[in-house]
Amino acid sequence: MNFKTKPFVRKAFLGLAGALLATTAFANPEVGQPAPGFNVIDTQGETHTLEQYQGSVVVLEWTNHDCPFVVKHYATENMQSLQREMNEQDVVWLTVISSAPGTQGHVSPEQADELTSNRNAAPAAVLLDEDGTMGRAYAARVTPHMYVIDADGILQYAGGIDSIPTANHDDVARAEPYFANAARAVLAGETPERQVTRPYGCTVKYAD
Amino acid sequence: MTVFQNTIRYFVAIILATFVMTANASESEIVEQPHLRAQLIAEYSQVEAGQTFDVAVKLVPDAGWHTYWINPGDSGLATVINWQLPEGVSVGSIQWPIAEKYNIGHLSNYGFEGDTYLLSTISISDSYAAATLPITAEVDWLVCEEYCIPGSATLSIELDVGSPQRAASHIDVFSTARNNLPETADWQAYFDIQDRQVTIIVNNEQAASLDNGSLYAFIGATELVEHQPPGSIQSTESELIIRRDLNTYFHDYPEHFPLLLVNDKRAVQLEVHVAEQSAASVNAGSITSEPSSLNLTTVLLFALAGGFILNLMPCVFPVLSLKALHLADHRDHARRDALWYTAGVIMTFVLIAAVLIALRATGAALGWGFQLQNPILIGLLALLFVAIALNLSGVFQIGTSLMRLGQGQQQQSSFATGVLAVVIASPCTAPFMGIALGFAIIQPAPIALTIFAALGLGMALPFLLLGFFPLVARWLPKPGAWMNTFKEWMAIPMYLTTVWLLWVFGRQAGIDSLALLLVALILFATALWTWGKGQLQPSSKGRQMALSWLFIAVTAFIFTIAIQNQQVGERSAPTSQQWQAWTPELQRELQETQPVFVNMTADWCITCLANERVALETEATRALFAEHEIRYLKGDWTLQDPRITEYLANYQRNGVPLYVLYWPGQEPKVLPQILTNSIVREAVEQAKQSI
């Protein structure tokens, strides 16, 4: 009986959800479910997809270098040290810029590379998502907005970088590092204690 | 402007802000920061110990820029004030002005544009002795247009301590500030989360009346609801129902949060609490299971004792004590009378139990006293009690003819007295016998019947003793003229019982029906009075009898109207009319032949209540159910009925709500946990088509 009722529930719920989502155009990703696919070029013109990283843990970091909340984590070297820690464990760290041309945080490929070297950052690649397709697929709302995807392509973490939602640099050391804890748990083969936290920061400047 | 230049600017501004000169003044310097000017202003220039007064942090962002509300929305940051106050001075939290919603693409923020006053109330203790009161506010904000700039300022004032003096130049500031505040209300409001939907119900007529099409509900909790989609707002006469999508980044249940309701006329802020099934309801749920651990002998003894005690109940005692005196008077038939009486009592108890068990089997959720849920029966009982009382008062006689009854009829009379005793005892047993009867009900039929028989035996016990041990009768006082006086006094508890019955009737049927019933009672009393006059005056007996029959006829007529009137009243309150209580037996029986809709609900389930208000107990769904002849069954899990728990488990649920549609010849269909009229309609039409 139950297995027969389920498809109905799902259908009815999807119908309802669909009606509700029609206005938002967001398909919100869910932790514990396969992460949304993407197909975006980086600053070198190379294409990156989620499928190609099957077998590796992937971290996504949405950024906007002029956003004070992003500045907080780069000026304190917090972001760079996390990138290095993850690199050592063969994590694929993808920094994503979804700012539309003409908005805050939008950069040319050259500027993006310059920012990486100036800030001594160490992402595997910086993806240029000018039209916001990837950002919308992940419902990325703010910068910095962090995601952890396990080696099987399952979304394991979505949310803020840490627990104190301010732009105050001193708060980095005081905060509970939600994202780092989650990434470390995934690398240890565990489910993170907190899989969803409050993403805080500046609104991602999407193209309308 | 480069990052570097910006940083220098903030730095300089912060340094300036920190070293602003403070004079004894009720307003601070205005601190200029990028895109925002900040100032601290006190309502009083001079304050005294023991006083409470307001201060305002005034934020003036550039045109088009905004700061944030307590819940900033998808991004942003609420303004934070850290106070530095001397010992003995305390400050309350920010009284947030009425927020606005800003949509940025698919995301939304809540905040304030233009001159923004953040009011806080400062309390000075009675023992504050210093000559001045220094107040410093460290304010952190995020000011945004399309992009955002964090800022902060340290704002200081110093007030003189003396007799309180308002700062004349700030009167306008504070009246403006207060005009921007929402009203605060203590309306009851609860929320819960089901199926990634947040449902809030505000139980208040005024709240419901805010729903005029322009209402927006600002949710004061971060990451509880999706901010951009407006969700739905619906209202009944006395409830406001808000439904919103659960936030993608929802992580923790808030215990309570502020809710700001804003329409084009009013802005009201209240506190919403998480709906939890109270500890009390869980405890109450265990009562039903506890007595089943009692052993049968104990229960039978309790029933026997309980039955005995019934004799002392105010509605039974007057009748029985007279019967006892009568028995004592006729020693020759005493044993036989006592046995017949006992038989009458036990038979009636067992009969009621049998009816109860039969009704239970068909699924009606009934307990002892179920007959008291029927207003027609209550009305008839009220008439009966008035008749008994008037008889006791001596208005008319019934005994005169009984005296002349033959032996066989004597036995019938004793039997009938037994029946009567149980009938008139029932209003008293309902409130007092709950648990033992509750136990009986959940037992297999033979045990339940035995328990009821024991109750009857207990009730008849005094008479058995009288009949078989005449010595007991010696303890009874000798008959005499006092008996009449005693009898007349005994009328008083009967009148009082009538009052109680009328109260119950009134609650069930409404004040109009109650008034009609009272008219019927007066006419009935008149009939009995004329009857009594006829008994006293044999010459005019025929006329008096005719008159009393006339009155009885009118009584019956009025009584019928009273009952019908009550049914009209019930129809206008559809929630009580439309559904039937769920039992597995009733469901199984009905679903064979016709469609059945099962709703598992609980009083503490906000989603359940909201669904009932907006999707089930609505005109549309009522018409839909009527059209397709769908029986609507409702199971109440408020006390965690184990049968419902089992039912939920069958659908792999451990909580309510659960909605299941049964269509003959089809698998049951589970509906979503969030319902609308159209979801119910679609489910029904789909089921119908797939026949």
Interface residues (C-beta under 8 A of the other chain):
Chain A: M1 N2 K4 T5 F8 V9 A12 F13 G15 L16 A17 L20 T23 T24 A25 F26 N28 P29 H65 D66 C67 P68 V71 T103 Q104 R136 A139 R141 V142 A158 G159 P165 T166 A167 N168 R194 V196 T197 R198 P199 Y200 G201 C202 T203 V204 K205 Y206 D208
Chain B: V3 D74 S75 G76 L77 I104 G105 H106 L107 N109 D140 L142 C144 E146 Y147 C148 I149 P150 D195 R196 T222 E223 E226 Q228 P229 D245 T248 Y249 F250 H251 N650 Y651 Q652 E667 P668 K669 V670 L671 P672 I674 I679 E682 A683
